[in-house]
């Protein structure tokens, strides 16, 4: 009888230690949700396309991109963009700045979701005009 009680106590204490270890690794089933980052696709013009200065560009965001958290730069120059709802995301359009002739320019996108998750993307275009022999990506 005493041996049986001693065994139950040892098993109980062992279970307490094992359960504590599980809770330490996030087994508590918290209420936080996963971060859903904004993503970008359908880049126009396509990556490394040759375009004229001042040309238009566009891309599509997924449903996690929030318009108020969207910024677009071209060669680190902020660009004004327009966005319209397309499907569950946004179709975003803008114009390349003038004065980039004869160089490569990265169209860089940063966006935040409603939950505050940050997504980044972009692509490179070749801006025609000027002395293109010295321009490299």
N, CA, C and O atoms as a GROMACS GRO file, in nm:
protein
  548
    1UNK      N    1   0.082  -0.119   0.000
    1UNK     CA    2   0.000   0.000   0.000
    1UNK      C    3   0.087   0.126   0.000
    1UNK      O    4   0.064   0.219  -0.078
    2UNK      N    5   0.187   0.129   0.089
    2UNK     CA    6   0.277   0.244   0.096
    2UNK      C    7   0.356   0.256  -0.033
    2UNK      O    8   0.381   0.366  -0.082
    3UNK      N    9   0.395   0.142  -0.088
    3UNK     CA   10   0.470   0.142  -0.213
    3UNK      C   11   0.384   0.199  -0.326
    3UNK      O   12   0.436   0.271  -0.411
    4UNK      N   13   0.256   0.167  -0.330
    4UNK     CA   14   0.164   0.217  -0.431
    4UNK      C   15   0.146   0.369  -0.419
    4UNK      O   16   0.144   0.438  -0.520
    5UNK      N   17   0.133   0.420  -0.299
    5UNK     CA   18   0.119   0.564  -0.276
    5UNK      C   19   0.248   0.636  -0.317
    5UNK      O   20   0.243   0.742  -0.378
    6UNK      N   21   0.362   0.578  -0.283
    6UNK     CA   22   0.491   0.637  -0.321
    6UNK      C   23   0.507   0.644  -0.472
    6UNK      O   24   0.560   0.743  -0.524
    7UNK      N   25   0.462   0.541  -0.542
    7UNK     CA   26   0.470   0.540  -0.688
    7UNK      C   27   0.380   0.648  -0.747
    7UNK      O   28   0.420   0.716  -0.841
    8UNK      N   29   0.259   0.663  -0.694
    8UNK     CA   30   0.166   0.766  -0.743
    8UNK      C   31   0.223   0.905  -0.721
    8UNK      O   32   0.208   0.992  -0.807
    9UNK      N   33   0.288   0.928  -0.609
    9UNK     CA   34   0.348   1.059  -0.581
    9UNK      C   35   0.461   1.087  -0.680
    9UNK      O   36   0.471   1.199  -0.731
   10UNK      N   37   0.544   0.990  -0.707
   10UNK     CA   38   0.654   1.007  -0.802
   10UNK      C   39   0.598   1.036  -0.942
   10UNK      O   40   0.649   1.124  -1.011
   11UNK      N   41   0.495   0.964  -0.983
   11UNK     CA   42   0.434   0.987  -1.114
   11UNK      C   43   0.371   1.126  -1.119
   11UNK      O   44   0.386   1.196  -1.220
   12UNK      N   45   0.303   1.168  -1.015
   12UNK     CA   46   0.241   1.300  -1.010
   12UNK      C   47   0.346   1.410  -1.021
   12UNK      O   48   0.328   1.504  -1.099
   13UNK      N   49   0.453   1.400  -0.948
   13UNK     CA   50   0.561   1.501  -0.952
   13UNK      C   51   0.626   1.502  -1.091
   13UNK      O   52   0.656   1.609  -1.144
   14UNK      N   53   0.646   1.384  -1.149
   14UNK     CA   54   0.702   1.377  -1.284
   14UNK      C   55   0.613   1.444  -1.387
   14UNK      O   56   0.661   1.512  -1.477
   15UNK      N   57   0.483   1.423  -1.373
   15UNK     CA   58   0.387   1.487  -1.466
   15UNK      C   59   0.390   1.639  -1.452
   15UNK      O   60   0.380   1.711  -1.551
   16UNK      N   61   0.404   1.687  -1.330
   16UNK     CA   62   0.411   1.832  -1.307
   16UNK      C   63   0.532   1.891  -1.376
   16UNK      O   64   0.522   1.997  -1.438
   17UNK      N   65   0.647   1.825  -1.366
   17UNK     CA   66   0.768   1.874  -1.432
   17UNK      C   67   0.753   1.869  -1.584
   17UNK      O   68   0.794   1.962  -1.652
   18UNK      N   69   0.696   1.763  -1.637
   18UNK     CA   70   0.678   1.748  -1.781
   18UNK      C   71   0.583   1.854  -1.834
   18UNK      O   72   0.610   1.914  -1.938
   19UNK      N   73   0.473   1.878  -1.766
   19UNK     CA   74   0.376   1.978  -1.808
   19UNK      C   75   0.438   2.118  -1.805
   19UNK      O   76   0.414   2.198  -1.895
   20UNK      N   77   0.515   2.148  -1.703
   20UNK     CA   78   0.582   2.278  -1.695
   20UNK      C   79   0.675   2.300  -1.812
   20UNK      O   80   0.684   2.412  -1.864
   21UNK      N   81   0.744   2.195  -1.854
   21UNK     CA   82   0.832   2.205  -1.970
   21UNK      C   83   0.752   2.233  -2.097
   21UNK      O   84   0.796   2.313  -2.180
   22UNK      N   85   0.638   2.170  -2.112
   22UNK     CA   86   0.554   2.196  -2.229
   22UNK      C   87   0.505   2.340  -2.232
   22UNK      O   88   0.505   2.402  -2.339
   23UNK      N   89   0.463   2.394  -2.121
   23UNK     CA   90   0.417   2.533  -2.116
   23UNK      C   91   0.529   2.629  -2.152
   23UNK      O   92   0.503   2.734  -2.210
   24UNK      N   93   0.652   2.594  -2.119
   24UNK     CA   94   0.765   2.682  -2.148
   24UNK      C   95   0.788   2.694  -2.299
   24UNK      O   96   0.846   2.793  -2.344
   25UNK      N   97   0.744   2.596  -2.376
   25UNK     CA   98   0.763   2.600  -2.520
   25UNK      C   99   0.638   2.644  -2.594
   25UNK      O  100   0.620   2.609  -2.710
   26UNK      N  101   0.553   2.719  -2.532
   26UNK     CA  102   0.437   2.777  -2.600
   26UNK      C  103   0.319   2.684  -2.611
   26UNK      O  104   0.234   2.706  -2.697
   27UNK      N  105   0.311   2.584  -2.530
   27UNK     CA  106   0.199   2.492  -2.535
   27UNK      C  107   0.073   2.549  -2.474
   27UNK      O  108  -0.029   2.480  -2.467
   28UNK      N  109   0.077   2.674  -2.431
   28UNK     CA  110  -0.036   2.734  -2.364
   28UNK      C  111  -0.149   2.775  -2.456
   28UNK      O  112  -0.255   2.815  -2.408
   29UNK      N  113  -0.129   2.766  -2.587
   29UNK     CA  114  -0.237   2.801  -2.679
   29UNK      C  115  -0.275   2.948  -2.671
   29UNK      O  116  -0.393   2.980  -2.658
   30UNK      N  117  -0.178   3.036  -2.678
   30UNK     CA  118  -0.203   3.180  -2.668
   30UNK      C  119  -0.299   3.229  -2.774
   30UNK      O  120  -0.332   3.156  -2.868
   31UNK      N  121  -0.343   3.351  -2.760
   31UNK     CA  122  -0.444   3.406  -2.851
   31UNK      C  123  -0.383   3.492  -2.962
   31UNK      O  124  -0.458   3.554  -3.038
   32UNK      N  125  -0.251   3.499  -2.973
   32UNK     CA  126  -0.191   3.581  -3.078
   32UNK      C  127  -0.212   3.515  -3.214
   32UNK      O  128  -0.212   3.392  -3.225
   33UNK      N  129  -0.230   3.598  -3.317
   33UNK     CA  130  -0.248   3.546  -3.452
   33UNK      C  131  -0.118   3.556  -3.529
   33UNK      O  132  -0.031   3.636  -3.494
   34UNK      N  133  -0.105   3.476  -3.631
   34UNK     CA  134   0.016   3.476  -3.713
   34UNK      C  135   0.023   3.605  -3.794
   34UNK      O  136  -0.079   3.663  -3.832
   35UNK      N  137   0.144   3.649  -3.819
   35UNK     CA  138   0.166   3.769  -3.898
   35UNK      C  139   0.139   3.737  -4.045
   35UNK      O  140   0.197   3.644  -4.101
   36UNK      N  141   0.051   3.814  -4.107
   36UNK     CA  142   0.018   3.795  -4.248
   36UNK      C  143   0.074   3.915  -4.324
   36UNK      O  144   0.015   4.023  -4.325
   37UNK      N  145   0.188   3.893  -4.389
   37UNK     CA  146   0.259   4.001  -4.457
   37UNK      C  147   0.195   4.037  -4.591
   37UNK      O  148   0.142   3.951  -4.660
   38UNK      N  149   0.202   4.165  -4.625
   38UNK     CA  150   0.162   4.205  -4.759
   38UNK      C  151   0.258   4.146  -4.862
   38UNK      O  152   0.379   4.140  -4.838
   39UNK      N  153   0.206   4.104  -4.976
   39UNK     CA  154   0.287   4.051  -5.084
   39UNK      C  155   0.250   4.123  -5.213
   39UNK      O  156   0.141   4.180  -5.224
   40UNK      N  157   0.340   4.120  -5.310
   40UNK     CA  158   0.324   4.196  -5.433
   40UNK      C  159   0.349   4.106  -5.554
   40UNK      O  160   0.432   4.016  -5.549
   41UNK      N  161   0.276   4.133  -5.663
   41UNK     CA  162   0.290   4.052  -5.784
   41UNK      C  163   0.248   4.134  -5.905
   41UNK      O  164   0.214   4.252  -5.894
   42UNK      N  165   0.249   4.070  -6.021
   42UNK     CA  166   0.205   4.130  -6.149
   42UNK      C  167   0.273   4.262  -6.177
   42UNK      O  168   0.208   4.361  -6.209
   43UNK      N  169   0.406   4.263  -6.165
   43UNK     CA  170   0.485   4.385  -6.188
   43UNK      C  171   0.484   4.421  -6.336
   43UNK      O  172   0.512   4.337  -6.422
   44UNK      N  173   0.451   4.546  -6.366
   44UNK     CA  174   0.453   4.599  -6.503
   44UNK      C  175   0.523   4.733  -6.502
   44UNK      O  176   0.487   4.818  -6.420
   45UNK      N  177   0.619   4.758  -6.585
   45UNK     CA  178   0.678   4.665  -6.681
   45UNK      C  179   0.755   4.554  -6.609
   45UNK      O  180   0.783   4.565  -6.489
   46UNK      N  181   0.788   4.450  -6.681
   46UNK     CA  182   0.852   4.335  -6.619
   46UNK      C  183   0.994   4.370  -6.572
   46UNK      O  184   1.050   4.471  -6.612
   47UNK      N  185   1.049   4.285  -6.486
   47UNK     CA  186   1.184   4.302  -6.433
   47UNK      C  187   1.285   4.320  -6.546
   47UNK      O  188   1.287   4.242  -6.642
   48UNK      N  189   1.369   4.422  -6.535
   48UNK     CA  190   1.476   4.458  -6.629
   48UNK      C  191   1.427   4.505  -6.765
   48UNK      O  192   1.504   4.507  -6.861
   49UNK      N  193   1.300   4.543  -6.777
   49UNK     CA  194   1.248   4.597  -6.903
   49UNK      C  195   1.307   4.735  -6.927
   49UNK      O  196   1.336   4.808  -6.832
   50UNK      N  197   1.325   4.770  -7.054
   50UNK     CA  198   1.371   4.904  -7.092
   50UNK      C  199   1.249   4.995  -7.103
   50UNK      O  200   1.155   4.965  -7.177
   51UNK      N  201   1.251   5.107  -7.029
   51UNK     CA  202   1.138   5.199  -7.027
   51UNK      C  203   1.188   5.342  -7.042
   51UNK      O  204   1.304   5.372  -7.013
   52UNK      N  205   1.101   5.430  -7.086
   52UNK     CA  206   1.134   5.571  -7.099
   52UNK      C  207   1.117   5.642  -6.965
   52UNK      O  208   1.036   5.599  -6.883
   53UNK      N  209   1.191   5.752  -6.941
   53UNK     CA  210   1.169   5.829  -6.818
   53UNK      C  211   1.024   5.876  -6.814
   53UNK      O  212   0.968   5.915  -6.916
   54UNK      N  213   0.963   5.874  -6.698
   54UNK     CA  214   0.824   5.917  -6.682
   54UNK      C  215   0.722   5.811  -6.717
   54UNK      O  216   0.602   5.838  -6.713
   55UNK      N  217   0.767   5.690  -6.752
   55UNK     CA  218   0.674   5.582  -6.787
   55UNK      C  219   0.593   5.538  -6.667
   55UNK      O  220   0.632   5.559  -6.552
   56UNK      N  221   0.480   5.479  -6.695
   56UNK     CA  222   0.396   5.428  -6.589
   56UNK      C  223   0.440   5.289  -6.544
   56UNK      O  224   0.507   5.217  -6.618
   57UNK      N  225   0.403   5.254  -6.423
   57UNK     CA  226   0.428   5.120  -6.371
   57UNK      C  227   0.308   5.079  -6.288
   57UNK      O  228   0.228   5.162  -6.246
   58UNK      N  229   0.296   4.949  -6.264
   58UNK     CA  230   0.186   4.900  -6.181
   58UNK      C  231   0.224   4.767  -6.118
   58UNK      O  232   0.315   4.698  -6.163
   59UNK      N  233   0.153   4.734  -6.013
   59UNK     CA  234   0.167   4.606  -5.946
   59UNK      C  235   0.040   4.578  -5.868
   59UNK      O  236  -0.045   4.665  -5.853
   60UNK      N  237   0.028   4.455  -5.820
   60UNK     CA  238  -0.090   4.412  -5.744
   60UNK      C  239  -0.044   4.370  -5.606
   60UNK      O  240   0.061   4.307  -5.591
   61UNK      N  241  -0.124   4.404  -5.504
   61UNK     CA  242  -0.096   4.359  -5.367
   61UNK      C  243  -0.195   4.250  -5.329
   61UNK      O  244  -0.299   4.234  -5.393
   62UNK      N  245  -0.161   4.175  -5.226
   62UNK     CA  246  -0.258   4.079  -5.174
   62UNK      C  247  -0.352   4.150  -5.077
   62UNK      O  248  -0.340   4.271  -5.057
   63UNK      N  249  -0.444   4.076  -5.018
   63UNK     CA  250  -0.545   4.136  -4.930
   63UNK      C  251  -0.489   4.188  -4.799
   63UNK      O  252  -0.559   4.258  -4.727
   64UNK      N  253  -0.365   4.156  -4.766
   64UNK     CA  254  -0.308   4.198  -4.638
   64UNK      C  255  -0.246   4.338  -4.644
   64UNK      O  256  -0.219   4.396  -4.539
   65UNK      N  257  -0.224   4.393  -4.763
   65UNK     CA  258  -0.167   4.527  -4.775
   65UNK      C  259  -0.273   4.632  -4.741
   65UNK      O  260  -0.387   4.623  -4.787
   66UNK      N  261  -0.235   4.728  -4.661
   66UNK     CA  262  -0.326   4.835  -4.621
   66UNK      C  263  -0.281   4.962  -4.691
   66UNK      O  264  -0.164   4.998  -4.683
   67UNK      N  265  -0.372   5.031  -4.758
   67UNK     CA  266  -0.338   5.148  -4.839
   67UNK      C  267  -0.265   5.256  -4.760
   67UNK      O  268  -0.173   5.318  -4.812
   68UNK      N  269  -0.306   5.280  -4.636
   68UNK     CA  270  -0.242   5.387  -4.559
   68UNK      C  271  -0.098   5.354  -4.521
   68UNK      O  272  -0.022   5.444  -4.484
   69UNK      N  273  -0.059   5.226  -4.528
   69UNK     CA  274   0.078   5.187  -4.495
   69UNK      C  275   0.163   5.159  -4.616
   69UNK      O  276   0.271   5.101  -4.603
   70UNK      N  277   0.118   5.198  -4.735
   70UNK     CA  278   0.187   5.168  -4.860
   70UNK      C  279   0.278   5.284  -4.901
   70UNK      O  280   0.232   5.398  -4.911
   71UNK      N  281   0.406   5.256  -4.926
   71UNK     CA  282   0.498   5.356  -4.978
   71UNK      C  283   0.574   5.297  -5.097
   71UNK      O  284   0.611   5.179  -5.096
   72UNK      N  285   0.596   5.380  -5.198
   72UNK     CA  286   0.670   5.338  -5.317
   72UNK      C  287   0.778   5.442  -5.344
   72UNK      O  288   0.752   5.562  -5.343
   73UNK      N  289   0.900   5.393  -5.368
   73UNK     CA  290   1.010   5.481  -5.405
   73UNK      C  291   1.074   5.427  -5.531
   73UNK      O  292   1.073   5.306  -5.556
   74UNK      N  293   1.131   5.518  -5.611
   74UNK     CA  294   1.208   5.480  -5.729
   74UNK      C  295   1.343   5.546  -5.713
   74UNK      O  296   1.353   5.669  -5.712
   75UNK      N  297   1.448   5.465  -5.701
   75UNK     CA  298   1.583   5.515  -5.674
   75UNK      C  299   1.581   5.606  -5.550
   75UNK      O  300   1.644   5.712  -5.549
   76UNK      N  301   1.509   5.562  -5.449
   76UNK     CA  302   1.494   5.631  -5.320
   76UNK      C  303   1.420   5.764  -5.330
   76UNK      O  304   1.423   5.843  -5.235
   77UNK      N  305   1.354   5.790  -5.443
   77UNK     CA  306   1.271   5.909  -5.461
   77UNK      C  307   1.127   5.866  -5.434
   77UNK      O  308   1.076   5.778  -5.503
   78UNK      N  309   1.059   5.928  -5.336
   78UNK     CA  310   0.918   5.892  -5.310
   78UNK      C  311   0.831   5.920  -5.432
   78UNK      O  312   0.846   6.023  -5.499
   79UNK      N  313   0.740   5.829  -5.461
   79UNK     CA  314   0.653   5.839  -5.577
   79UNK      C  315   0.508   5.836  -5.531
   79UNK      O  316   0.472   5.755  -5.446
   80UNK      N  317   0.427   5.924  -5.586
   80UNK     CA  318   0.283   5.924  -5.558
   80UNK      C  319   0.218   5.813  -5.641
   80UNK      O  320   0.243   5.802  -5.761
   81UNK      N  321   0.136   5.733  -5.576
   81UNK     CA  322   0.069   5.623  -5.646
   81UNK      C  323  -0.082   5.631  -5.624
   81UNK      O  324  -0.129   5.695  -5.530
   82UNK      N  325  -0.154   5.567  -5.713
   82UNK     CA  326  -0.299   5.553  -5.700
   82UNK      C  327  -0.330   5.406  -5.686
   82UNK      O  328  -0.264   5.322  -5.747
   83UNK      N  329  -0.430   5.373  -5.606
   83UNK     CA  330  -0.465   5.233  -5.585
   83UNK      C  331  -0.616   5.216  -5.598
   83UNK      O  332  -0.694   5.299  -5.551
   84UNK      N  333  -0.655   5.110  -5.663
   84UNK     CA  334  -0.795   5.072  -5.675
   84UNK      C  335  -0.808   4.926  -5.632
   84UNK      O  336  -0.716   4.847  -5.648
   85UNK      N  337  -0.922   4.893  -5.578
   85UNK     CA  338  -0.946   4.756  -5.534
   85UNK      C  339  -0.954   4.665  -5.656
   85UNK      O  340  -1.023   4.694  -5.754
   86UNK      N  341  -0.880   4.555  -5.647
   86UNK     CA  342  -0.884   4.454  -5.753
   86UNK      C  343  -0.889   4.318  -5.687
   86UNK      O  344  -0.792   4.276  -5.623
   87UNK      N  345  -0.999   4.249  -5.701
   87UNK     CA  346  -1.016   4.123  -5.631
   87UNK      C  347  -1.014   4.148  -5.481
   87UNK      O  348  -1.088   4.233  -5.431
   88UNK      N  349  -0.930   4.075  -5.410
   88UNK     CA  350  -0.918   4.094  -5.265
   88UNK      C  351  -0.804   4.188  -5.229
   88UNK      O  352  -0.786   4.222  -5.112
   89UNK      N  353  -0.726   4.232  -5.329
   89UNK     CA  354  -0.612   4.320  -5.304
   89UNK      C  355  -0.628   4.456  -5.370
   89UNK      O  356  -0.739   4.505  -5.388
   90UNK      N  357  -0.515   4.515  -5.406
   90UNK     CA  358  -0.514   4.646  -5.469
   90UNK      C  359  -0.433   4.642  -5.598
   90UNK      O  360  -0.333   4.572  -5.606
   91UNK      N  361  -0.476   4.717  -5.699
   91UNK     CA  362  -0.396   4.743  -5.819
   91UNK      C  363  -0.339   4.882  -5.797
   91UNK      O  364  -0.413   4.979  -5.786
   92UNK      N  365  -0.206   4.891  -5.792
   92UNK     CA  366  -0.137   5.017  -5.763
   92UNK      C  367  -0.066   5.064  -5.890
   92UNK      O  368   0.002   4.986  -5.956
   93UNK      N  369  -0.083   5.193  -5.924
   93UNK     CA  370  -0.019   5.250  -6.043
   93UNK      C  371   0.055   5.377  -6.005
   93UNK      O  372   0.018   5.446  -5.910
   94UNK      N  373   0.160   5.406  -6.081
   94UNK     CA  374   0.238   5.527  -6.058
   94UNK      C  375   0.322   5.559  -6.181
   94UNK      O  376   0.316   5.488  -6.281
   95UNK      N  377   0.398   5.666  -6.172
   95UNK     CA  378   0.484   5.712  -6.281
   95UNK      C  379   0.629   5.717  -6.232
   95UNK      O  380   0.655   5.758  -6.120
   96UNK      N  381   0.722   5.676  -6.318
   96UNK     CA  382   0.863   5.691  -6.286
   96UNK      C  383   0.898   5.839  -6.286
   96UNK      O  384   0.844   5.914  -6.367
   97UNK      N  385   0.986   5.884  -6.198
   97UNK     CA  386   1.027   6.024  -6.199
   97UNK      C  387   1.107   6.057  -6.325
   97UNK      O  388   1.172   5.970  -6.384
   98UNK      N  389   1.101   6.181  -6.367
   98UNK     CA  390   1.185   6.228  -6.477
   98UNK      C  391   1.328   6.239  -6.425
   98UNK      O  392   1.350   6.241  -6.304
   99UNK      N  393   1.424   6.245  -6.513
   99UNK     CA  394   1.562   6.265  -6.471
   99UNK      C  395   1.637   6.137  -6.439
   99UNK      O  396   1.746   6.142  -6.383
  100UNK      N  397   1.580   6.022  -6.473
  100UNK     CA  398   1.649   5.895  -6.447
  100UNK      C  399   1.705   5.833  -6.574
  100UNK      O  400   1.744   5.717  -6.574
  101UNK      N  401   1.709   5.910  -6.682
  101UNK     CA  402   1.750   5.858  -6.812
  101UNK      C  403   1.890   5.797  -6.805
  101UNK      O  404   1.980   5.850  -6.740
  102UNK      N  405   1.905   5.684  -6.874
  102UNK     CA  406   2.034   5.619  -6.884
  102UNK      C  407   2.079   5.548  -6.759
  102UNK      O  408   2.199   5.533  -6.736
  103UNK      N  409   1.985   5.502  -6.677
  103UNK     CA  410   2.024   5.433  -6.554
  103UNK      C  411   1.926   5.320  -6.525
  103UNK      O  412   1.820   5.309  -6.586
  104UNK      N  413   1.964   5.238  -6.432
  104UNK     CA  414   1.873   5.136  -6.380
  104UNK      C  415   1.807   5.194  -6.256
  104UNK      O  416   1.869   5.267  -6.179
  105UNK      N  417   1.681   5.161  -6.237
  105UNK     CA  418   1.607   5.214  -6.122
  105UNK      C  419   1.527   5.102  -6.056
  105UNK      O  420   1.459   5.025  -6.124
  106UNK      N  421   1.537   5.094  -5.925
  106UNK     CA  422   1.459   4.996  -5.850
  106UNK      C  423   1.329   5.062  -5.805
  106UNK      O  424   1.330   5.169  -5.744
  107UNK      N  425   1.219   4.998  -5.836
  107UNK     CA  426   1.089   5.038  -5.785
  107UNK      C  427   1.070   4.959  -5.656
  107UNK      O  428   1.046   4.839  -5.659
  108UNK      N  429   1.083   5.028  -5.544
  108UNK     CA  430   1.081   4.962  -5.413
  108UNK      C  431   0.946   4.986  -5.344
  108UNK      O  432   0.896   5.098  -5.341
  109UNK      N  433   0.889   4.879  -5.292
  109UNK     CA  434   0.757   4.884  -5.229
  109UNK      C  435   0.770   4.841  -5.084
  109UNK      O  436   0.835   4.741  -5.053
  110UNK      N  437   0.708   4.917  -4.996
  110UNK     CA  438   0.696   4.879  -4.856
  110UNK      C  439   0.550   4.896  -4.817
  110UNK      O  440   0.487   4.996  -4.852
  111UNK      N  441   0.495   4.798  -4.745
  111UNK     CA  442   0.356   4.807  -4.703
  111UNK      C  443   0.340   4.742  -4.567
  111UNK      O  444   0.415   4.651  -4.530
  112UNK      N  445   0.242   4.790  -4.493
  112UNK     CA  446   0.206   4.731  -4.364
  112UNK      C  447   0.064   4.677  -4.373
  112UNK      O  448  -0.022   4.733  -4.441
  113UNK      N  449   0.043   4.568  -4.303
  113UNK     CA  450  -0.091   4.512  -4.296
  113UNK      C  451  -0.168   4.580  -4.183
  113UNK      O  452  -0.110   4.657  -4.106
  114UNK      N  453  -0.294   4.552  -4.173
  114UNK     CA  454  -0.377   4.608  -4.066
  114UNK      C  455  -0.321   4.568  -3.930
  114UNK      O  456  -0.326   4.646  -3.835
  115UNK      N  457  -0.267   4.445  -3.920
  115UNK     CA  458  -0.212   4.398  -3.793
  115UNK      C  459  -0.071   4.450  -3.767
  115UNK      O  460  -0.013   4.419  -3.663
  116UNK      N  461  -0.014   4.528  -3.862
  116UNK     CA  462   0.118   4.588  -3.841
  116UNK      C  463   0.234   4.510  -3.898
  116UNK      O  464   0.348   4.550  -3.879
  117UNK      N  465   0.208   4.400  -3.968
  117UNK     CA  466   0.316   4.322  -4.029
  117UNK      C  467   0.368   4.395  -4.153
  117UNK      O  468   0.289   4.451  -4.229
  118UNK      N  469   0.499   4.394  -4.172
  118UNK     CA  470   0.561   4.469  -4.280
  118UNK      C  471   0.601   4.376  -4.393
  118UNK      O  472   0.659   4.269  -4.371
  119UNK      N  473   0.569   4.417  -4.516
  119UNK     CA  474   0.609   4.344  -4.635
  119UNK      C  475   0.687   4.435  -4.727
  119UNK      O  476   0.658   4.554  -4.736
  120UNK      N  477   0.787   4.380  -4.795
  120UNK     CA  478   0.869   4.458  -4.887
  120UNK      C  479   0.882   4.382  -5.018
  120UNK      O  480   0.879   4.260  -5.022
  121UNK      N  481   0.897   4.458  -5.127
  121UNK     CA  482   0.916   4.398  -5.258
  121UNK      C  483   0.962   4.503  -5.356
  121UNK      O  484   0.988   4.618  -5.319
  122UNK      N  485   0.970   4.464  -5.481
  122UNK     CA  486   1.009   4.558  -5.584
  122UNK      C  487   1.075   4.489  -5.700
  122UNK      O  488   1.090   4.366  -5.702
  123UNK      N  489   1.116   4.569  -5.798
  123UNK     CA  490   1.182   4.516  -5.916
  123UNK      C  491   1.264   4.626  -5.981
  123UNK      O  492   1.252   4.743  -5.946
  124UNK      N  493   1.348   4.586  -6.075
  124UNK     CA  494   1.443   4.675  -6.141
  124UNK      C  495   1.400   4.698  -6.285
  124UNK      O  496   1.360   4.605  -6.354
  125UNK      N  497   1.410   4.824  -6.330
  125UNK     CA  498   1.386   4.856  -6.470
  125UNK      C  499   1.503   4.936  -6.523
  125UNK      O  500   1.574   5.003  -6.448
  126UNK      N  501   1.522   4.927  -6.654
  126UNK     CA  502   1.628   5.004  -6.721
  126UNK      C  503   1.562   5.126  -6.785
  126UNK      O  504   1.478   5.113  -6.873
  127UNK      N  505   1.602   5.245  -6.740
  127UNK     CA  506   1.544   5.369  -6.793
  127UNK      C  507   1.630   5.412  -6.912
  127UNK      O  508   1.750   5.435  -6.897
  128UNK      N  509   1.569   5.421  -7.029
  128UNK     CA  510   1.643   5.452  -7.152
  128UNK      C  511   1.673   5.601  -7.162
  128UNK      O  512   1.620   5.682  -7.086
  129UNK      N  513   1.760   5.634  -7.257
  129UNK     CA  514   1.800   5.772  -7.278
  129UNK      C  515   1.933   5.799  -7.211
  129UNK      O  516   1.976   5.722  -7.124
  130UNK      N  517   2.000   5.908  -7.249
  130UNK     CA  518   2.129   5.942  -7.189
  130UNK      C  519   2.237   5.847  -7.237
  130UNK      O  520   2.221   5.781  -7.339
  131UNK      N  521   2.349   5.840  -7.162
  131UNK     CA  522   2.461   5.754  -7.197
  131UNK      C  523   2.441   5.619  -7.129
  131UNK      O  524   2.481   5.600  -7.014
  132UNK      N  525   2.379   5.526  -7.201
  132UNK     CA  526   2.346   5.396  -7.143
  132UNK      C  527   2.466   5.302  -7.134
  132UNK      O  528   2.458   5.199  -7.067
  133UNK      N  529   2.576   5.336  -7.199
  133UNK     CA  530   2.691   5.246  -7.197
  133UNK      C  531   2.756   5.240  -7.060
  133UNK      O  532   2.826   5.142  -7.030
  134UNK      N  533   2.736   5.341  -6.975
  134UNK     CA  534   2.798   5.341  -6.842
  134UNK      C  535   2.703   5.293  -6.734
  134UNK      O  536   2.745   5.272  -6.620
  135UNK      N  537   2.577   5.276  -6.766
  135UNK     CA  538   2.478   5.235  -6.665
  135UNK      C  539   2.483   5.084  -6.644
  135UNK      O  540   2.478   5.008  -6.740
  136UNK      N  541   2.494   5.042  -6.520
  136UNK     CA  542   2.494   4.900  -6.488
  136UNK      C  543   2.394   4.875  -6.377
  136UNK      O  544   2.368   4.964  -6.296
  137UNK      N  545   2.336   4.755  -6.372
  137UNK     CA  546   2.238   4.726  -6.268
  137UNK      C  547   2.296   4.717  -6.130
  137UNK      O  548   2.223   4.694  -6.034
   0.00000   0.00000   0.00000
